[in-house]
Amino acid sequence: MNYEFFEEAQKYLPGGVTYSVRSLDPFPVYIERSDRAYVWDVRGNRYIDFWMGHGALLMGHGYRPVIEAASEQIWTAAHLGYPNPWEVKWAKQVCSMVPSAQKVRPTNSGTEANMYAVRTARGFTGRKLVGKIEGGWHGGYDALQIGVTYPIDKPSTLGLPDETTVNTILLPFNDLDGVEKRIKNKQLAAIVVEPVLGAGGFIPAEPDYLKGLRELCDREGVVLIFDEVITGFRLSAGGAQKLYGVIPDMTVLGKCVGGGPFPSGAFCGRSEIMDVLDHLKRPKPYTRVFHGGTYSGNPLAMRAGYVLMKELEKGDVYPVLSSLGERARRSLEEALEKFEAHITGVGSLVCVHFTKEKPVDIHTANRTKDLKLTTEFSKHMLSEGILYIPPYNPHFFISAAHSVEDVDKLVEAAANFAKKHRS
Ligand SMILES: Cc1ncc(COP(=O)(O)O)c(C=O)c1O
């Protein structure tokens, strides 16, 4: 049945999917049901889900407080296009949890939020160049979609005229001297960085690198933007910035900020910066930065996000998530010791790299990567009911719905792969 859906899908959807990372060889699994840590495909097969809606579902599938609030909201007012009480509660909650947030605006995706954050930083500084980290993924926004995939000198997508990326400067990850050299005398508007490279392989920034970027940006008048679409509300109630104690000027959020199951994003920062969006202070359109849209502040995502954040601010979920992540990383290291493999991640983020070198950036994560072994591993994991995508980059998002047994099943499946594999 999965195959039949795929055959039909290819007639109407390019590549038969709605996002190429969702492809599997020889065909994708079509999921029709989910509950807590599990999903079921159209044939009734159950999988332990470690993809968790691209990491958006920190509390797992069908988290009751969010689903109940959202269900009620659908009947009360699903979409308005007017100011509504939930956007005010949501905004206050974001600002009370995220250290860098004094003011915030909602968007419908992380991509959009990055686009508006860069625009805001440009509007605030009056500068145009933007620094972006090699291997960083910020969604499909033109100015930030370069240097995403390896090798980084090749375009990450067709359809980007030079004019759209000529003001973007690629900067190395975890190499502060390299950053300093590349931005010297350049007068950047902003540097956008993920505190933990996400799609690039859950590679944490070294604390000195983030601190160094903070100092550099202060010195040069550059707006430091943390893209916390993955790490925000996941690594701590205040995101990676709270965990690492480095506070950016602006933060980009996504996924959890709209409750998990609903399309959402946000960009926030110091009032002084965010006020370039303020039409009351800047009545003439040409003196301010534009942001807005049909669904911005829609009460469904606002209420769902508010309810989730209220739960997360209690903080009790983070030690649980970290201990599951720690257990997975430690045990996978042992299970895969016969291979040249490295396990990266922090908190509830876990990634397996079949590389000779320890991954510290996009180069070390890719230049010695055994792609064949990586995809064989993913096929094996799928056959043992462990689901994640994409198969060429085994990321595992652990949620609060996963149990120790679920994590142990993941490790057992990896150990079986090692046993079976002749190397
Ligand atoms: C760090 C980061 N930024 C931005 C995005 C884009 O967010 P969205 O897919 O909601 O557009 C993603 C998506 O996973 C991401 O991981």
The ligand as an SDF file (V2000), in Angstrom:
LIG
                    3D

 16 16  0  0  0  0  0  0  0  0999 V2000
   17.6100   25.7450   12.3050 C   0  0  0  0  0  0  0  0  0  0  0  0
   16.4520   25.8500   11.3380 C   0  0  0  0  0  0  0  0  0  0  0  0
   16.1130   27.0520   10.8680 N   0  0  0  0  0  0  0  0  0  0  0  0
   15.0770   27.2130   10.0150 C   0  0  0  0  0  0  0  0  0  0  0  0
   14.3500   26.1300    9.6010 C   0  0  0  0  0  0  0  0  0  0  0  0
   13.2050   26.3250    8.6530 C   0  0  0  0  0  0  0  0  0  0  0  0
   12.0080   26.2010    9.3370 O   0  0  0  0  0  0  0  0  0  0  0  0
   10.6660   25.8220    8.5370 P   0  0  0  0  0  0  0  0  0  0  0  0
   10.8570   24.4330    8.0230 O   0  0  0  0  0  0  0  0  0  0  0  0
    9.5930   25.9360    9.5730 O   0  0  0  0  0  0  0  0  0  0  0  0
   10.5210   26.8240    7.4570 O   0  0  0  0  0  0  0  0  0  0  0  0
   14.6590   24.8550   10.0680 C   0  0  0  0  0  0  0  0  0  0  0  0
   13.8770   23.6810    9.6650 C   0  0  0  0  0  0  0  0  0  0  0  0
   14.0210   22.5930   10.1410 O   0  0  0  0  0  0  0  0  0  0  0  0
   15.7570   24.7120   10.9520 C   0  0  0  0  0  0  0  0  0  0  0  0
   16.1240   23.5010   11.4050 O   0  0  0  0  0  0  0  0  0  0  0  0
  1  2  1  0
  2  3  1  0
  2 15  2  0
  3  4  2  0
  4  5  1  0
  5  6  1  0
  5 12  2  0
  6  7  1  0
  7  8  1  0
  8  9  2  0
  8 10  1  0
  8 11  1  0
 12 13  1  0
 12 15  1  0
 13 14  2  0
 15 16  1  0
M  END
$$$$
